Amino acid sequence: MRILLVGFGFLGRELAKALRNKMSLLIRIDSDFRVVGAADSKGYIYSEDGLNIERLSGITKLSEHEDYKSGREAVELINRDLCDVIVEATPTNIKNGEPGLTHIRLALSRGIHVVTPNKGPLVLAFRELMSLAEKNNCDLLYEGAVAGAIPIFSLARECLQGDKIIRLSGILNGTTNYILSRMFFEEIGFEIALKEAQEKGIAERDPSYDVDGIDTACKIVILANALMGRDAKINDVERSGIRGITQEAMSLAKKSNYAIKLIGVVDKRLEVSPKLVPINHPLCVHGTLNAIHLETDLAGEITLVGYGAGKETVSAILNDLITVLRNRSGKSPKKS
């Protein structure tokens, strides 16, 4: 299969390195596997015979590549049916989903499979995109869009096929979990913990997307729609962030053997808010870890813990890509 990487930021670059390292595995699944193109916001590189993956994985910007075509767009490659799968890894935009939404819509409408960690299009148009994928016999997989390396959608799709998920809750944002963990263990205030997170590169200069619960709300919408058959929108989520959490409140919680965590919940209603979590509860993880707690009718309670952002997300993207290859080739991957 011919693969097109759309977006060559941090995740795109890390994925290129992973594809280089896992190429023998991928070729065993699909002997015709090749990365034919890579695009960023200002241009692309393309080769029908496949790009040199060593060369691609060794650059930090696509414009460094000698075959880079400036002023060209990924939609050109998608429109000309020059790929079989796109990995859409452009920056998340929850206002209008662009440019990812256009890329995904166009690919699916042309029968091209899509793997994406991009939350924006899924938050805004989940049902539309899934219907488009089904109509055109395409795979649309998005494991990397929620909780990074935690295989929540794969678990539900493959291992809980007979289960009904009754309730879901989770810590879905590593930045807020880091801040609250520092407040819990070091007994420092919110502003100091936030500044520390920014200095370490864990929090953005404008941290509102994380600390006000917007990121978690986006993930709750995707989880509700994908795992529980909802048709939720971002405005359906009752949301409050962590700016109001004081050191005094955290200390009182700690004395009672609780921690305060920003929790997203899918139940009868969708909610994101700080909650008291018993320190011995499996959901009570610290640092930048994420955790998702499922309550099902047959399996009972299941908790998954892992890293929700960063290079670990590449594991989820690669797994989705392997799933597409396996679905279309009929082969199961065997590790060396």
C-alpha positions in Angstrom: 0.0 0.0 0.0 1.1 3.6 -0.7 1.2 5.8 2.4 1.1 9.6 2.5 2.1 11.4 5.6 0.1 14.7 6.0 1.7 16.9 8.7 5.4 16.8 9.5 5.5 18.3 12.9 6.6 16.4 16.0 4.3 13.4 15.5 5.0 13.3 11.8 8.8 13.2 12.3 8.6 10.6 15.1 6.3 8.5 12.9 8.9 8.6 10.1 11.5 7.3 12.5 9.2 4.5 13.7 8.4 3.5 10.1 12.2 3.3 9.4 12.7 1.1 12.5 9.7 -1.1 11.8 10.0 -1.4 8.0 10.8 -5.1 8.0 7.6 -5.8 10.0 5.5 -3.6 7.7 6.8 -5.3 4.5 6.1 -8.7 6.0 2.4 -7.7 6.3 2.3 -5.9 2.9 5.2 -6.6 0.5 4.3 -3.4 -1.5 4.3 -1.1 1.6 6.0 2.2 0.8 5.8 5.8 1.9 5.2 7.7 -1.3 4.8 11.2 0.1 5.0 13.6 3.0 3.3 17.0 3.2 3.4 20.0 5.5 1.5 23.3 5.3 3.8 24.8 2.7 4.6 21.9 0.3 5.3 18.2 -0.2 7.7 15.6 -1.5 6.4 12.6 -3.5 7.8 9.6 -5.3 5.6 6.9 -6.8 8.3 4.3 -6.1 8.5 5.3 -2.5 10.6 7.8 -0.6 13.9 6.9 1.0 12.7 6.4 4.6 16.2 6.8 6.0 16.4 10.2 4.3 12.9 11.2 5.4 13.5 10.2 9.0 16.7 12.2 9.2 15.3 15.6 8.4 13.6 18.0 10.8 11.7 20.0 8.1 10.4 18.7 4.7 11.9 21.8 3.0 15.3 20.3 3.8 14.6 17.5 1.3 16.0 18.1 -2.2 12.7 17.0 -3.9 10.5 19.4 -1.8 7.9 21.1 -3.9 7.0 24.4 -2.2 3.6 26.0 -2.7 1.9 22.7 -3.3 -0.8 21.1 -1.1 -1.6 17.6 0.2 -5.0 17.8 -1.4 -3.4 17.6 -4.8 -1.9 14.2 -4.0 -5.1 13.0 -2.5 -7.2 14.2 -5.4 -5.0 12.4 -7.9 -5.4 9.1 -6.0 -1.6 8.9 -5.5 -1.9 7.1 -2.2 -4.0 4.3 -0.6 -3.7 5.5 3.1 -3.1 8.9 4.6 -1.8 9.5 8.1 -3.4 12.9 8.9 -1.3 14.5 11.6 -1.8 18.2 11.1 -2.3 20.4 14.2 -5.6 20.0 16.1 -8.1 22.8 15.4 -11.4 22.5 17.3 -12.9 25.6 15.8 -13.4 24.3 12.3 -11.3 21.2 12.1 -9.1 22.5 9.3 -7.0 21.6 7.5 -7.5 18.1 8.8 -11.2 17.9 8.2 -10.8 18.7 4.5 -8.0 16.1 4.1 -10.0 13.4 5.8 -13.2 14.1 4.0 -11.5 14.2 0.7 -9.5 11.0 1.3 -12.6 9.0 2.5 -14.7 10.2 -0.4 -12.1 8.9 -2.8 -11.8 5.5 -1.1 -8.5 6.3 0.7 -8.1 4.9 4.2 -7.3 7.3 7.0 -5.3 7.0 10.2 -5.3 10.1 12.4 -4.3 11.4 15.8 -6.1 14.7 15.0 -8.9 15.4 17.5 -10.4 18.4 15.7 -12.2 16.6 12.8 -13.4 13.9 15.1 -14.9 16.3 17.6 -16.7 18.3 15.0 -17.8 15.6 12.5 -17.4 12.1 13.9 -20.7 10.6 12.6 -20.3 12.2 9.2 -16.7 10.9 8.8 -17.6 7.4 10.0 -20.6 7.3 7.6 -18.3 8.4 4.8 -15.8 5.7 5.6 -18.5 3.0 5.7 -20.0 4.3 2.4 -16.7 4.1 0.6 -15.4 0.9 2.3 -12.6 2.7 4.1 -10.9 2.3 7.4 -10.9 5.4 9.6 -8.8 4.8 12.7 -8.0 7.3 15.4 -6.3 5.5 18.3 -3.8 8.3 18.8 -6.5 11.0 19.1 -7.3 10.1 22.7 -4.9 9.1 25.5 -1.8 8.7 23.4 -0.5 5.2 23.6 -3.4 3.8 25.6 -5.2 1.3 23.2 -8.7 2.2 24.3 -10.4 2.0 20.9 -8.5 -1.2 20.0 -9.5 -2.8 23.3 -13.2 -2.0 22.7 -13.1 -3.0 19.0 -11.2 -6.3 19.5 -11.5 -7.5 23.1 -14.9 -6.1 24.3 -17.0 -6.9 21.3 -19.8 -8.4 23.3 -19.6 -5.9 26.2 -21.7 -2.8 26.7 -19.7 0.1 28.2 -22.0 1.6 30.8 -19.8 4.3 32.1 -16.4 5.8 31.4 -14.2 8.1 33.3 -10.6 9.2 33.0 -7.6 11.4 33.4 -7.1 12.4 29.8 -4.7 15.4 30.0 -1.1 15.0 31.0 -0.5 18.7 31.6 -3.2 19.1 34.2 -2.2 15.8 35.8 1.4 17.0 36.1 0.3 20.3 37.7 -2.0 18.6 40.2 0.6 15.9 41.0 3.1 18.6 41.8 0.6 20.4 44.0 -0.1 17.0 45.8 3.4 15.9 46.4 5.3 19.1 46.7 2.6 21.2 48.4 3.0 24.1 46.0 0.4 26.4 44.6 -1.3 26.2 41.2 0.6 29.2 39.6 4.0 27.8 40.7 3.2 24.3 39.4 1.9 25.8 36.1 5.1 27.9 35.7 7.2 24.8 36.3 5.2 22.8 33.7 5.7 25.6 31.2 9.5 25.7 31.9 9.7 22.0 31.3 7.7 22.2 28.1 4.8 20.2 29.5 2.4 23.2 29.4 2.0 25.8 26.6 2.7 29.5 27.0 -1.1 29.9 26.8 -2.2 26.9 28.9 -6.0 27.5 28.7 -6.7 24.6 26.3 -5.4 22.2 29.0 -6.1 23.8 32.4 -9.6 25.0 31.5 -10.5 21.4 30.5 -11.1 22.0 26.8 -8.7 19.3 25.7 -10.3 16.8 28.1 -13.8 17.8 26.9 -12.7 17.1 23.2 -11.5 13.6 24.2 -14.7 12.9 26.2 -16.8 13.8 23.1 -14.8 11.4 20.9 -15.0 8.6 23.5 -18.7 9.1 23.9 -19.4 8.9 20.2 -17.0 6.1 19.4 -17.5 3.8 22.3 -21.0 4.5 23.5 -22.9 5.4 20.3 -23.6 9.0 21.3 -23.9 12.0 18.9 -22.2 14.4 21.4 -20.9 17.8 20.6 -18.4 19.9 22.5 -21.1 22.1 23.9 -22.8 19.1 25.5 -19.9 18.8 27.9 -20.3 20.5 31.3 -16.8 21.8 31.9 -14.7 23.3 34.6 -10.9 23.4 34.8 -8.3 23.4 37.6 -7.5 27.1 37.9 -9.5 27.3 41.1 -7.8 24.5 42.9 -5.9 25.8 45.9 -3.0 24.3 47.8 -5.3 24.3 50.9 -7.9 22.2 49.1 -5.2 19.8 47.9 -3.8 19.5 51.4 -7.2 18.7 52.9 -7.8 16.1 50.3 -4.4 14.5 50.9 -5.1 14.3 54.7 -8.2 12.4 53.9 -6.4 10.0 51.5 -7.7 11.6 48.4 -6.1 13.4 45.5 -7.8 16.0 43.3 -7.7 15.1 39.6 -9.3 16.6 36.5 -11.7 13.9 35.5 -13.7 13.5 32.3 -16.9 11.4 32.6 -19.2 9.8 30.1 -22.4 8.7 31.9 -25.9 10.0 31.5 -24.2 13.3 31.0 -20.8 14.4 29.8 -18.7 16.2 32.3 -15.1 17.5 32.9 -14.3 18.8 36.3 -11.9 18.4 39.3 -12.9 15.5 41.5 -11.7 13.8 44.6 -10.1 10.4 43.8 -9.1 7.9 46.5 -5.4 7.5 46.4 -5.7 3.7 46.2 -8.1 3.9 43.2 -6.6 2.6 40.0 -7.5 5.9 38.3 -5.3 7.8 40.7 -2.1 8.1 38.6 0.4 10.9 38.8 2.8 12.9 36.7 2.0 13.1 33.0 0.2 9.7 33.0 -3.3 9.2 31.6 -5.8 6.7 32.9 -9.2 5.5 31.6 -11.6 3.5 33.7 -14.4 1.5 32.0 -17.4 0.0 33.6 -18.9 -2.7 31.4 -21.9 -5.1 31.7 -19.8 -8.3 31.4 -16.1 -7.6 32.0 -16.9 -5.4 35.0 -14.3 -2.7 35.7 -11.2 -2.2 33.6 -8.5 0.5 34.0 -5.9 1.3 31.4 -2.9 3.5 32.3 -0.2 5.0 30.0 1.3 8.1 28.5 -1.3 10.3 26.8 0.9 12.5 24.6 4.4 12.9 23.2 6.3 10.3 21.2 4.4 7.4 22.8 1.4 8.4 20.6 3.3 7.1 17.6 2.7 3.6 19.0 -1.1 4.2 18.5 -0.6 5.6 15.0 1.6 2.7 14.0 -0.8 0.2 15.4 -3.7 1.7 13.4 -1.6 1.7 10.3 -0.8 -2.0 10.8 -4.5 -2.7 11.3 -5.3 -1.1 8.0 -2.6 -3.2 6.3 -3.8 -6.3 8.0 -7.4 -5.7 7.1 -6.6 -5.2 3.5 -3.9 -7.8 3.0 -5.4 -10.6 5.1 -2.1 -11.2 6.9 -1.4 -11.1 10.6 1.8 -9.3 11.8 4.5 -11.5 13.4 7.1 -9.9 15.5 10.7 -10.8 14.8 
